Amino acid sequence: MRSNPLLYTTWRVGVFTVGVAVLIAGLLMMVLPGPGILAIIVGFAILATEFVWAQRALGKAKAAAERAKEKALDPRARRRNLILAIIAGILVAALVVAYLYVIGLQLPWNADWSSINTR
């Protein structure tokens, strides 16, 4: 394929297009639901098959992913996140109880159904 310049250029344009599309999808998934970091790494891996600059960026992305994994598995961080989640859960439960106390709750089995017209 490298011996034919037109075919090789077409191949590189195709690899670039697919790699950039996956990379952009990964960047979008950083704010939207989805595996953003994984898509970014896959995008760089696709680009790295043909471009040296992408090989360097892929190495940096892999290193960042490894640092994120180590940080997530750190016992102190896990303990802190667990404590924050428990506090957030208690806070949400307290807000729900306060809302129900102020607004009130009429359960369906205690509702006055006689005012509803039935045909």
All heavy atoms as an XYZ file, in Angstrom:
909
protein
N       0.826     -1.182      0.000
C       0.000      0.000      0.000
C       0.881      1.260      0.000
O       0.514      2.253     -0.607
C      -0.926     -0.007      1.212
C      -1.873      1.149      1.191
S      -3.017      1.333      2.567
C      -3.431     -0.268      3.070
N       2.000      1.218      0.674
C       2.873      2.392      0.722
C       3.517      2.702     -0.621
O       3.975      3.805     -0.844
C       3.950      2.207      1.784
C       3.391      2.195      3.193
C       4.527      2.069      4.203
N       4.026      1.748      5.528
C       3.780      2.652      6.467
N       3.988      3.913      6.237
N       3.330      2.280      7.647
N       3.540      1.717     -1.513
C       4.161      1.954     -2.817
C       3.267      2.789     -3.736
O       3.755      3.455     -4.638
C       4.496      0.618     -3.491
O       3.313     -0.117     -3.708
N       1.960      2.774     -3.495
C       1.023      3.557     -4.291
C       0.667      4.829     -3.511
O      -0.063      4.764     -2.520
C      -0.227      2.740     -4.592
C      -1.189      3.449     -5.526
O      -1.134      4.659     -5.689
N      -2.069      2.666     -6.126
N       1.159      6.001     -3.935
C       0.940      7.232     -3.161
C      -0.532      7.601     -2.990
O      -0.937      8.043     -1.915
C       1.674      8.307     -3.964
C       2.612      7.583     -4.846
C       2.029      6.231     -5.093
N      -1.334      7.399     -4.016
C      -2.753      7.752     -3.913
C      -3.468      6.853     -2.904
O      -4.230      7.333     -2.058
C      -3.427      7.659     -5.286
C      -4.911      8.000     -5.320
C      -5.133      9.448     -4.890
C      -5.489      7.752     -6.697
N      -3.196      5.556     -2.978
C      -3.825      4.613     -2.047
C      -3.365      4.876     -0.617
O      -4.174      4.852      0.323
C      -3.497      3.180     -2.475
C      -4.176      2.069     -1.713
C      -5.692      2.186     -1.829
C      -3.718      0.721     -2.222
N      -2.072      5.168     -0.451
C      -1.538      5.429      0.887
C      -2.114      6.714      1.475
O      -2.486      6.759      2.646
C      -0.013      5.494      0.832
C       0.634      5.659      2.173
C       0.428      4.731      3.195
C       1.445      6.745      2.455
C       1.010      4.878      4.433
C       2.044      6.911      3.687
C       1.811      5.968      4.673
O       2.393      6.118      5.908
N      -2.219      7.744      0.667
C      -2.805      8.999      1.139
C      -4.268      8.806      1.501
O      -4.740      9.315      2.527
C      -2.663     10.091      0.066
O      -1.278     10.243     -0.239
C      -3.225     11.408      0.550
N      -4.993      8.051      0.687
C      -6.397      7.764      0.982
C      -6.522      7.003      2.302
O      -7.400      7.288      3.118
C      -7.032      6.960     -0.165
O      -6.842      7.672     -1.380
C      -8.503      6.715      0.080
N      -5.636      6.026      2.494
C      -5.647      5.249      3.740
C      -5.402      6.159      4.945
O      -6.099      6.072      5.948
C      -4.587      4.155      3.664
C      -4.401      3.433      4.959
C      -3.392      3.599      5.858
C      -5.272      2.454      5.523
N      -3.565      2.786      6.938
C      -4.729      2.064      6.762
C      -6.455      1.865      5.108
C      -5.312      1.122      7.579
C      -7.048      0.916      5.927
C      -6.483      0.553      7.140
N      -4.406      7.035      4.855
C      -4.088      7.932      5.966
C      -5.239      8.900      6.254
O      -5.539      9.187      7.410
C      -2.802      8.701      5.688
C      -1.569      7.831      5.863
C      -0.295      8.573      5.546
N      -0.082      9.703      6.429
C       0.853      9.768      7.361
N       1.680      8.772      7.515
N       0.984     10.844      8.109
N      -5.895      9.391      5.214
C      -7.054     10.276      5.411
C      -8.175      9.511      6.105
O      -8.836     10.035      7.009
C      -7.517     10.882      4.064
C      -8.875     11.539      4.200
C      -6.491     11.875      3.548
N      -8.391      8.264      5.704
C      -9.427      7.444      6.348
C      -9.111      7.180      7.807
O      -9.987      7.294      8.680
N      -7.867      6.826      8.106
C      -7.456      6.580      9.499
C      -7.607      7.862     10.309
O      -8.105      7.841     11.442
C      -6.001      6.053      9.551
C      -5.455      6.089     10.968
C      -5.940      4.641      9.003
N      -7.190      8.984      9.729
C      -7.310     10.268     10.423
C      -8.770     10.598     10.707
O      -9.119     10.998     11.818
C      -6.669     11.383      9.586
C      -6.725     12.723     10.249
C      -5.845     13.041     11.264
C      -7.674     13.656      9.874
C      -5.898     14.275     11.891
C      -7.736     14.889     10.492
C      -6.843     15.203     11.505
N      -9.647     10.386      9.726
C     -11.070     10.707      9.888
C     -11.701      9.855     10.982
O     -12.396     10.366     11.865
C     -11.808     10.515      8.553
O     -11.179     11.322      7.560
C     -13.269     10.887      8.676
N     -11.464      8.552     10.925
C     -12.050      7.655     11.938
C     -11.464      7.953     13.318
O     -12.197      8.027     14.315
C     -11.822      6.181     11.540
C     -12.225      5.246     12.667
C     -12.593      5.848     10.276
N     -10.157      8.142     13.399
C      -9.520      8.421     14.684
C     -10.010      9.711     15.309
O     -10.306      9.766     16.505
N     -10.124     10.759     14.503
C     -10.606     12.038     15.028
C     -12.074     11.929     15.436
O     -12.481     12.505     16.458
C     -10.377     13.168     13.997
C     -11.125     14.425     14.384
C      -8.900     13.463     13.875
N     -12.870     11.183     14.679
C     -14.282     11.015     15.044
C     -14.417     10.314     16.396
O     -15.209     10.737     17.253
C     -15.011     10.231     13.958
N     -13.636      9.266     16.615
C     -13.681      8.556     17.906
C     -13.146      9.460     19.012
O     -13.690      9.491     20.122
C     -12.895      7.230     17.819
C     -12.780      6.568     19.176
C     -13.553      6.289     16.828
N     -12.108     10.214     18.716
C     -11.541     11.134     19.697
C     -12.545     12.215     20.093
O     -12.728     12.517     21.278
C     -10.274     11.764     19.127
C      -9.395     12.569     20.052
C      -8.879     11.704     21.185
C      -8.230     13.143     19.269
N     -13.239     12.783     19.135
C     -14.256     13.806     19.428
C     -15.413     13.198     20.213
O     -15.920     13.810     21.161
C     -14.740     14.476     18.128
C     -13.625     15.363     17.559
C     -16.000     15.294     18.355
C     -13.907     15.915     16.187
N     -15.800     11.974     19.850
C     -16.860     11.297     20.614
C     -16.425     11.106     22.069
O     -17.216     11.288     22.996
C     -17.205      9.953     19.973
N     -15.166     10.765     22.274
C     -14.645     10.617     23.632
C     -14.662     11.917     24.397
O     -15.006     11.961     25.575
N     -14.288     12.993     23.723
C     -14.325     14.304     24.385
C     -15.755     14.697     24.737
O     -16.011     15.259     25.807
C     -13.686     15.363     23.487
C     -12.177     15.230     23.292
C     -11.682     16.215     22.243
C     -11.451     15.428     24.607
N     -16.693     14.392     23.853
C     -18.101     14.678     24.159
C     -18.594     13.829     25.324
O     -19.396     14.284     26.136
C     -18.969     14.439     22.928
C     -18.827     15.463     21.803
C     -19.627     15.029     20.586
C     -19.266     16.829     22.270
N     -18.102     12.586     25.399
C     -18.531     11.707     26.488
C     -17.937     12.111     27.827
O     -18.331     11.574     28.858
C     -18.172     10.261     26.170
C     -19.101      9.625     25.165
S     -18.818      7.868     24.994
C     -17.742      7.844     23.582
N     -17.010     13.051     27.831
C     -16.505     13.549     29.107
C     -17.579     14.364     29.824
O     -17.574     14.439     31.047
C     -15.247     14.390     28.904
C     -14.060     13.604     28.381
S     -13.580     12.239     29.428
C     -12.803     13.112     30.757
N     -18.494     14.970     29.069
C     -19.583     15.726     29.681
C     -20.927     15.031     29.495
O     -21.879     15.331     30.201
C     -19.661     17.162     29.122
C     -18.445     17.960     29.526
C     -19.809     17.168     27.624
N     -21.018     14.117     28.555
C     -22.222     13.336     28.336
C     -21.987     11.930     28.878
O     -20.852     11.540     29.130
C     -22.544     13.274     26.834
C     -22.801     14.623     26.150
C     -22.906     14.431     24.647
C     -24.048     15.272     26.694
N     -23.050     11.162     29.039
C     -22.858      9.789     29.535
C     -22.062      8.945     28.548
O     -22.279      9.014     27.344
C     -24.286      9.254     29.672
C     -25.183     10.422     29.592
C     -24.450     11.517     28.889
N     -21.174      8.177     29.074
C     -20.392      7.272     28.238
C     -18.963      7.159     28.721
O     -18.503      7.946     29.538
N     -18.253      6.175     28.198
C     -16.853      5.952     28.604
C     -15.907      6.889     27.869
O     -15.244      6.504     26.903
C     -16.620      4.491     28.228
C     -17.511      4.284     27.041
C     -18.738      5.136     27.307
N     -15.838      8.127     28.304
C     -15.070      9.155     27.611
C     -13.592      8.864     27.523
O     -12.993      8.951     26.444
N     -12.963      8.515     28.634
C     -11.517      8.282     28.630
C     -11.180      7.089     27.750
O     -10.204      7.122     27.002
C     -10.992      8.112     30.067
C     -11.114      9.440     30.805
C      -9.565      7.613     30.070
C     -10.534      9.485     32.177
N     -11.998      6.058     27.806
C     -11.757      4.888     26.962
C     -11.841      5.253     25.482
O     -10.993      4.840     24.682
C     -12.767      3.782     27.290
C     -12.641      2.507     26.474
C     -11.305      1.834     26.758
C     -13.791      1.576     26.780
N     -12.818      6.046     25.107
C     -12.961      6.452     23.708
C     -11.798      7.340     23.274
O     -11.329      7.240     22.136
C     -14.291      7.171     23.498
N     -11.310      8.188     24.153
C     -10.162      9.031     23.824
C      -8.929      8.161     23.572
O      -8.197      8.357     22.594
C      -9.904     10.059     24.943
C     -11.025     11.102     24.952
C      -8.546     10.731     24.774
C     -10.993     12.026     26.138
N      -8.721      7.179     24.419
C      -7.574      6.283     24.241
C      -7.710      5.486     22.948
O      -6.737      5.323     22.203
C      -7.413      5.372     25.474
C      -6.950      6.219     26.668
C      -6.427      4.247     25.202
C      -6.893      5.480     27.967
N      -8.918      5.003     22.658
C      -9.129      4.261     21.406
C      -8.906      5.175     20.204
O      -8.293      4.770     19.204
C     -10.538      3.630     21.382
C     -10.876      3.079     20.005
C     -10.644      2.532     22.421
N      -9.378      6.407     20.273
C      -9.153      7.361     19.189
C      -7.677      7.603     18.943
O      -7.208      7.594     17.794
N      -6.904      7.802     20.025
C      -5.471      7.981     19.870
C      -4.802      6.708     19.362
O      -3.833      6.769     18.597
C      -4.822      8.431     21.181
C      -4.911      9.912     21.415
C      -5.421     10.414     22.594
C      -4.470     10.807     20.455
C      -5.499     11.772     22.818
C      -4.547     12.172     20.662
C      -5.066     12.655     21.841
N      -5.300      5.537     19.773
C      -4.736      4.275     19.289
C      -4.958      4.129     17.789
O      -4.067      3.665     17.065
C      -5.352      3.101     20.043
N      -6.126      4.528     17.316
C      -6.392      4.483     15.872
C      -5.452      5.430     15.142
O      -4.834      5.071     14.140
C      -7.862      4.822     15.581
C      -8.781      3.716     16.107
C      -8.090      5.026     14.090
C     -10.256      4.077     16.091
N      -5.322      6.641     15.652
C      -4.439      7.623     15.019
C      -2.967      7.204     15.104
O      -2.176      7.481     14.196
C      -4.629      8.996     15.662
C      -5.967      9.686     15.377
C      -6.130     10.889     16.275
C      -6.063     10.075     13.921
N      -2.592      6.520     16.192
C      -1.202      6.125     16.397
C      -0.747      5.067     15.403
O       0.459      4.863     15.240
C      -1.010      5.626     17.819
N      -1.674      4.412     14.724
C      -1.263      3.428     13.726
C      -0.584      4.093     12.541
O       0.171      3.441     11.821
C      -2.461      2.598     13.223
O      -3.409      3.468     12.597
C      -3.108      1.817     14.352
N      -0.813      5.389     12.332
C      -0.244      6.086     11.179
C       0.526      7.356     11.517
O       1.277      7.845     10.686
C      -1.347      6.448     10.184
C      -1.969      5.261      9.485
C      -0.985      4.518      8.589
O      -0.142      5.175      7.947
O      -1.062      3.287      8.555
N       0.346      7.912     12.709
C       0.928      9.215     13.014
C       1.763      9.147     14.285
O       1.294      8.664     15.320
C      -0.173     10.268     13.177
C      -1.050     10.401     11.960
C      -2.313      9.831     11.942
C      -0.612     11.091     10.845
C      -3.130      9.952     10.826
C      -1.411     11.208      9.727
C      -2.673     10.644      9.710
N       2.994      9.662     14.213
C       3.907      9.627     15.351
C       3.411     10.524     16.474
O       3.498     10.166     17.651
C       5.335     10.038     14.910
C       6.266     10.146     16.095
C       5.868      9.048     13.899
N       2.865     11.697     16.148
C       2.380     12.611     17.187
C       1.280     11.957     18.004
O       1.163     12.201     19.202
C       1.893     13.930     16.582
C       0.777     13.787     15.594
C       0.882     13.673     14.246
C      -0.624     13.727     15.885
N      -0.361     13.536     13.673
C      -1.304     13.578     14.659
C      -1.371     13.787     17.055
C      -2.687     13.479     14.574
C      -2.756     13.689     16.975
C      -3.397     13.543     15.738
N       0.482     11.096     17.356
C      -0.588     10.401     18.082
C      -0.017      9.313     18.989
O      -0.586      9.025     20.041
C      -1.588      9.805     17.101
N       1.108      8.713     18.584
C       1.749      7.719     19.451
C       2.204      8.366     20.753
O       2.028      7.798     21.834
C       2.934      7.074     18.743
C       2.545      6.154     17.608
C       3.744      5.634     16.839
O       4.874      6.078     17.046
N       3.486      4.698     15.938
N       2.765      9.569     20.652
C       3.185     10.285     21.866
C       1.975     10.662     22.725
O       1.995     10.513     23.945
C       3.984     11.524     21.503
C       5.411     11.184     21.156
C       6.216     12.423     20.867
N       6.305     12.444     19.399
C       6.245     13.505     18.641
N       6.129     14.682     19.174
N       6.322     13.415     17.341
N       0.920     11.147     22.081
C      -0.293     11.520     22.824
C      -0.932     10.300     23.464
O      -1.466     10.383     24.577
C      -1.280     12.221     21.893
N      -0.883      9.156     22.772
C      -1.428      7.921     23.334
C      -0.662      7.521     24.585
O      -1.263      7.104     25.583
C      -1.386      6.798     22.295
C      -1.871      5.430     22.750
C      -3.337      5.492     23.158
C      -1.668      4.407     21.651
N       0.655      7.674     24.558
C       1.453      7.368     25.747
C       1.066      8.250     26.922
O       0.934      7.776     28.054
N       0.845      9.532     26.655
C       0.424     10.445     27.721
C      -0.979     10.096     28.225
O      -1.258     10.172     29.421
C       0.462     11.879     27.228
C       1.859     12.396     27.006
C       1.855     13.814     26.479
C       3.268     14.294     26.199
N       3.299     15.636     25.620
N      -1.876      9.720     27.310
C      -3.239      9.355     27.715
C      -3.234      8.082     28.548
O      -3.970      7.971     29.535
C      -4.116      9.178     26.471
N      -2.392      7.113     28.172
C      -2.287      5.878     28.965
C      -1.752      6.183     30.367
O      -2.232      5.618     31.358
C      -1.384      4.871     28.267
C      -2.026      4.159     27.111
C      -1.048      3.148     26.524
C      -1.639      2.381     25.380
N      -0.679      1.417     24.809
N      -0.769      7.077     30.439
C      -0.204      7.440     31.746
C      -1.265      8.141     32.601
O      -1.370      7.878     33.801
C       1.015      8.337     31.565
N      -2.054      9.010     31.989
C      -3.122      9.691     32.740
C      -4.173      8.698     33.217
O      -4.670      8.805     34.347
C      -3.763     10.764     31.869
N      -4.498      7.724     32.387
C      -5.481      6.701     32.785
C      -4.935      5.857     33.936
O      -5.675      5.501     34.866
C      -5.837      5.823     31.597
N      -3.664      5.545     33.882
C      -3.048      4.767     34.966
C      -3.052      5.558     36.273
O      -3.348      5.009     37.339
C      -1.620      4.378     34.580
C      -0.938      3.467     35.564
C      -1.590      2.098     35.666
O      -2.147      1.609     34.668
O      -1.544      1.523     36.781
N      -2.748      6.854     36.199
C      -2.791      7.693     37.406
C      -4.212      7.774     37.959
O      -4.412      7.720     39.176
C      -2.264      9.093     37.117
C      -0.769      9.175     36.969
C      -0.266     10.612     36.945
N      -0.921     11.447     35.947
C      -0.521     11.597     34.689
N       0.548     10.956     34.267
N      -1.174     12.384     33.861
N      -5.202      7.883     37.087
C      -6.601      7.937     37.533
C      -7.005      6.625     38.198
O      -7.723      6.623     39.201
C      -7.514      8.246     36.355
N      -6.529      5.506     37.643
C      -6.855      4.203     38.235
C      -6.238      4.083     39.629
O      -6.902      3.640     40.574
C      -6.347      3.080     37.338
C      -6.674      1.693     37.871
C      -6.099      0.622     36.996
C      -4.729      0.301     37.507
N      -4.122     -0.899     36.943
N      -4.986      4.482     39.748
C      -4.323      4.416     41.053
C      -5.024      5.322     42.068
O      -5.185      4.955     43.224
C      -2.848      4.801     40.923
C      -2.030      3.805     40.147
C      -2.017      2.420     40.778
O      -1.993      2.334     42.020
O      -2.051      1.431     40.030
N      -5.445      6.498     41.623
C      -6.136      7.425     42.513
C      -7.481      6.848     42.949
O      -7.884      6.994     44.102
C      -6.330      8.764     41.812
C      -6.895      9.838     42.689
C      -6.989     11.158     41.953
C      -7.603     12.225     42.824
N      -7.765     13.485     42.105
N      -8.177      6.179     42.033
C      -9.483      5.607     42.370
C      -9.352      4.433     43.326
O     -10.255      4.179     44.121
C     -10.192      5.158     41.093
N      -8.241      3.710     43.255
C      -8.049      2.553     44.127
C      -7.386      2.895     45.446
O      -7.206      2.028     46.289
C      -7.221      1.491     43.389
C      -7.894      0.879     42.156
C      -6.945     -0.095     41.481
C      -9.195      0.209     42.518
N      -7.020      4.163     45.650
C      -6.396      4.598     46.888
C      -7.387      4.430     48.041
O      -8.505      4.940     47.982
C      -5.965      6.059     46.771
C      -5.290      6.564     48.036
O      -4.684      5.752     48.745
O      -5.376      7.789     48.297
N      -7.015      3.700     49.092
C      -7.956      3.457     50.199
C      -8.455      4.745     50.865
O      -9.617      4.836     51.249
C      -7.157      2.618     51.198
C      -6.029      2.047     50.431
C      -5.762      2.992     49.296
N      -7.577      5.737     50.991
C      -8.018      6.993     51.614
C      -9.060      7.696     50.755
O     -10.048      8.216     51.269
C      -6.828      7.911     51.852
C      -5.914      7.425     52.970
C      -4.763      8.351     53.151
N      -3.944      8.260     51.928
C      -2.955      9.063     51.632
N      -2.638     10.051     52.422
N      -2.270      8.906     50.523
N      -8.863      7.695     49.438
C      -9.833      8.334     48.540
C     -11.142      7.569     48.552
O     -12.224      8.176     48.549
C      -9.274      8.408     47.122
N     -11.076      6.249     48.565
C     -12.311      5.451     48.604
C     -13.074      5.708     49.898
O     -14.299      5.839     49.891
C     -11.978      3.967     48.460
C     -11.470      3.629     47.066
C     -11.189      2.180     46.913
N     -12.461      1.465     46.913
C     -12.559      0.160     47.017
N     -11.489     -0.573     47.132
N     -13.726     -0.422     47.003
N     -12.349      5.775     51.011
C     -12.990      6.031     52.300
C     -13.633      7.418     52.297
O     -14.770      7.596     52.728
C     -11.956      5.912     53.421
C     -12.538      5.924     54.806
C     -11.482      5.694     55.901
N     -10.484      4.705     55.555
C      -9.183      4.973     55.360
N      -8.722      6.194     55.504
N      -8.338      4.014     55.051
N     -12.901      8.414     51.780
C     -13.437      9.777     51.699
C     -14.691      9.813     50.830
O     -15.700     10.412     51.197
C     -12.382     10.723     51.131
C     -12.857     12.163     51.054
C     -12.026     13.000     50.134
N     -12.180     12.515     48.765
C     -11.198     12.404     47.898
N      -9.980     12.721     48.224
N     -11.420     11.960     46.680
N     -14.652      9.146     49.680
C     -15.811      9.130     48.788
C     -16.998      8.421     49.430
O     -18.144      8.832     49.248
C     -15.452      8.480     47.457
C     -14.489      9.315     46.661
O     -14.314     10.504     46.930
N     -13.842      8.707     45.688
N     -16.733      7.360     50.189
C     -17.810      6.657     50.877
C     -18.442      7.559     51.936
O     -19.677      7.638     52.048
C     -17.277      5.376     51.518
C     -18.280      4.543     52.302
C     -19.374      4.041     51.367
C     -17.603      3.392     52.998
N     -17.628      8.263     52.694
C     -18.150      9.176     53.715
C     -18.962     10.296     53.068
O     -20.058     10.637     53.536
C     -16.991      9.737     54.577
C     -16.408      8.627     55.442
C     -17.454     10.903     55.430
C     -15.120      8.988     56.136
N     -18.457     10.856     51.972
C     -19.199     11.908     51.270
C     -20.525     11.392     50.715
O     -21.538     12.088     50.765
C     -18.349     12.504     50.148
C     -17.171     13.371     50.590
C     -16.334     13.775     49.389
C     -17.659     14.586     51.339
N     -20.537     10.161     50.207
C     -21.774      9.582     49.686
C     -22.788      9.363     50.806
O     -23.985      9.614     50.626
C     -21.480      8.262     48.970
N     -22.328      8.912     51.971
C     -23.239      8.709     53.108
C     -23.805     10.052     53.573
O     -25.015     10.168     53.831
C     -22.511      7.971     54.252
C     -22.247      6.523     53.842
C     -23.322      8.031     55.541
C     -21.350      5.768     54.803
N     -22.947     11.052     53.663
C     -23.420     12.386     54.080
C     -24.433     12.923     53.070
O     -25.469     13.483     53.449
C     -22.232     13.349     54.257
C     -21.418     12.940     55.492
C     -22.697     14.787     54.385
C     -20.106     13.687     55.637
N     -24.148     12.764     51.773
C     -25.082     13.231     50.741
C     -26.408     12.480     50.838
O     -27.483     13.082     50.699
C     -24.466     13.062     49.355
N     -26.361     11.184     51.089
C     -27.592     10.400     51.241
C     -28.415     10.851     52.433
O     -29.644     10.974     52.344
N     -27.751     11.101     53.551
C     -28.461     11.588     54.747
C     -29.066     12.957     54.477
O     -30.208     13.233     54.871
C     -27.505     11.614     55.960
C     -27.154     10.184     56.371
C     -28.109     12.379     57.118
C     -26.050     10.090     57.404
N     -28.329     13.829     53.794
C     -28.831     15.151     53.459
C     -30.052     15.074     52.553
O     -31.055     15.765     52.785
C     -27.728     15.990     52.809
C     -28.079     17.420     52.443
C     -28.425     18.203     53.707
C     -26.927     18.072     51.715
N     -30.003     14.237     51.541
C     -31.154     14.077     50.636
C     -32.344     13.519     51.400
O     -33.482     13.983     51.224
C     -30.779     13.184     49.435
C     -32.010     12.758     48.650
C     -29.800     13.910     48.529
N     -32.122     12.525     52.255
C     -33.220     11.964     53.046
C     -33.824     13.028     53.965
O     -35.055     13.105     54.103
C     -32.721     10.775     53.870
N     -32.982     13.859     54.582
C     -33.494     14.922     55.454
C     -34.308     15.933     54.648
O     -35.357     16.401     55.117
C     -32.334     15.616     56.166
N     -33.854     16.271     53.453
C     -34.617     17.195     52.609
C     -35.962     16.609     52.192
O     -36.972     17.320     52.162
C     -33.794     17.587     51.380
C     -32.590     18.482     51.648
C     -31.756     18.650     50.382
C     -33.031     19.831     52.185
N     -35.991     15.328     51.880
C     -37.254     14.680     51.508
C     -38.209     14.673     52.692
O     -39.400     14.985     52.549
C     -36.997     13.249     50.989
C     -38.288     12.450     50.880
C     -36.291     13.294     49.639
N     -37.708     14.343     53.877
C     -38.560     14.334     55.077
C     -39.065     15.741     55.375
O     -40.254     15.936     55.684
C     -37.780     13.741     56.275
C     -38.514     13.991     57.584
C     -37.549     12.258     56.064
N     -38.205     16.747     55.246
C     -38.628     18.126     55.491
C     -39.674     18.557     54.476
O     -40.670     19.201     54.829
C     -37.419     19.065     55.443
N     -39.492     18.196     53.221
C     -40.475     18.523     52.181
C     -41.822     17.873     52.486
O     -42.865     18.519     52.401
C     -39.952     18.069     50.817
C     -40.949     18.236     49.703
C     -41.112     19.465     49.095
C     -41.732     17.169     49.263
C     -42.024     19.644     48.070
C     -42.647     17.330     48.252
C     -42.792     18.563     47.648
O     -43.701     18.722     46.646
N     -41.790     16.592     52.826
C     -43.042     15.899     53.127
C     -43.704     16.458     54.392
O     -44.935     16.497     54.479
C     -42.786     14.394     53.278
C     -42.373     13.683     51.985
C     -42.041     12.226     52.278
C     -43.444     13.798     50.925
N     -42.910     16.918     55.347
C     -43.465     17.497     56.567
C     -44.149     18.825     56.254
O     -45.236     19.102     56.749
C     -42.351     17.696     57.603
C     -42.843     18.322     58.881
C     -43.562     17.566     59.802
C     -42.604     19.662     59.165
C     -44.023     18.137     60.976
C     -43.056     20.241     60.326
C     -43.771     19.467     61.236
O     -44.220     20.045     62.387
N     -43.519     19.653     55.422
C     -44.068     20.967     55.110
C     -45.235     20.851     54.135
O     -46.295     21.445     54.347
C     -42.973     21.894     54.527
C     -43.554     23.190     53.988
C     -41.921     22.181     55.589
N     -45.076     20.125     53.068
C     -46.086     20.021     52.018
C     -47.159     19.007     52.382
O     -48.325     19.184     52.083
C     -45.433     19.639     50.665
C     -44.361     20.649     50.283
C     -46.458     19.490     49.565
C     -44.872     22.064     50.103
N     -46.755     17.958     53.019
C     -47.691     16.904     53.384
C     -47.691     15.808     52.337
O     -47.278     15.983     51.198
N     -48.191     14.677     52.733
C     -48.244     13.532     51.841
C     -49.595     12.871     52.014
O     -49.993     12.526     53.127
C     -47.133     12.518     52.175
C     -47.210     11.187     51.443
C     -46.900     11.408     49.964
C     -46.257     10.190     52.019
N     -50.289     12.751     50.911
C     -51.547     12.025     50.959
C     -51.348     10.737     50.180
O     -51.149     10.754     48.968
C     -52.675     12.845     50.341
C     -53.996     12.133     50.481
C     -55.159     13.069     50.252
O     -54.974     14.257     50.039
N     -56.347     12.541     50.307
N     -51.370      9.660     50.906
C     -51.157      8.369     50.276
C     -52.385      7.975     49.458
O     -53.509      8.358     49.791
C     -50.860      7.318     51.346
C     -49.594      7.591     52.167
C     -49.490      6.620     53.325
C     -48.371      7.505     51.284
N     -52.208      7.211     48.385
C     -53.333      6.855     47.513
C     -54.453      6.129     48.250
O     -55.622      6.307     47.943
C     -52.698      5.957     46.453
C     -51.251      6.289     46.462
C     -50.942      6.747     47.852
N     -54.130      5.317     49.231
C     -55.173      4.580     49.931
C     -55.913      5.445     50.947
O     -56.948      5.046     51.448
C     -54.617      3.325     50.593
C     -53.397      3.547     51.419
C     -53.338      3.963     52.704
C     -52.049      3.376     50.981
N     -52.051      4.078     53.110
C     -51.225      3.709     52.072
C     -51.460      2.984     49.806
C     -49.852      3.658     52.010
C     -50.098      2.928     49.748
C     -49.305      3.263     50.833
N     -55.422      6.652     51.216
C     -56.126      7.587     52.100
C     -56.800      8.713     51.326
O     -57.384      9.605     51.931
C     -55.152      8.213     53.103
C     -54.607      7.187     54.081
O     -55.246      6.172     54.328
N     -53.443      7.452     54.622
N     -56.720      8.689     50.002
C     -57.264      9.753     49.186
C     -58.792      9.654     49.158
O     -59.377      8.596     49.303
C     -56.710      9.681     47.776
N     -59.428     10.820     48.921
C     -60.874     10.875     48.775
C     -61.211     10.667     47.288
O     -61.119     11.567     46.487
C     -61.399     12.234     49.254
C     -62.915     12.335     49.133
O     -63.579     11.277     49.098
O     -63.414     13.475     49.098
N     -61.577      9.435     46.946
C     -61.813      9.059     45.554
C     -63.238      9.355     45.122
O     -63.586      9.214     43.951
C     -61.519      7.591     45.338
C     -60.065      7.260     45.552
C     -59.538      6.715     46.681
C     -58.994      7.481     44.661
N     -58.174      6.582     46.538
C     -57.823      7.042     45.296
C     -58.896      8.025     43.377
C     -56.576      7.112     44.702
C     -57.650      8.071     42.792
C     -56.506      7.637     43.443
N     -64.112      9.823     46.056
C     -65.506     10.059     45.701
C     -65.687     11.263     44.771
O     -66.693     11.371     44.083
C     -66.349     10.251     46.961
O     -65.882     11.393     47.670
N     -64.696     12.142     44.740
C     -64.831     13.328     43.898
C     -64.456     13.048     42.434
O     -64.629     13.902     41.585
C     -63.935     14.451     44.435
O     -62.589     14.033     44.395
N     -63.954     11.858     42.156
C     -63.544     11.498     40.786
C     -64.751     10.913     40.053
O     -65.430     10.018     40.556
C     -62.389     10.500     40.794
C     -61.174     11.134     41.463
C     -62.058     10.036     39.383
C     -60.030     10.194     41.629
N     -65.041     11.470     38.880
C     -66.166     10.961     38.066
C     -65.741      9.685     37.361
O     -64.721      9.620     36.729
C     -66.573     11.994     37.010
C     -67.187     13.236     37.654
O     -67.767     13.127     38.733
N     -67.060     14.366     36.991
N     -66.575      8.683     37.454
C     -66.327      7.444     36.724
C     -67.488      7.211     35.790
O     -68.626      7.516     36.087
C     -66.199      6.244     37.678
O     -67.368      6.136     38.464
C     -64.991      6.415     38.581
N     -67.217      6.701     34.653
C     -68.273      6.467     33.649
C     -68.668      5.031     33.613
O     -68.055      4.130     33.860
C     -67.790      6.891     32.281
C     -67.606      8.360     32.209
C     -67.201      8.729     30.806
N     -66.849     10.127     30.768
C     -67.151     10.940     29.810
N     -67.812     10.506     28.783
N     -66.804     12.175     29.841
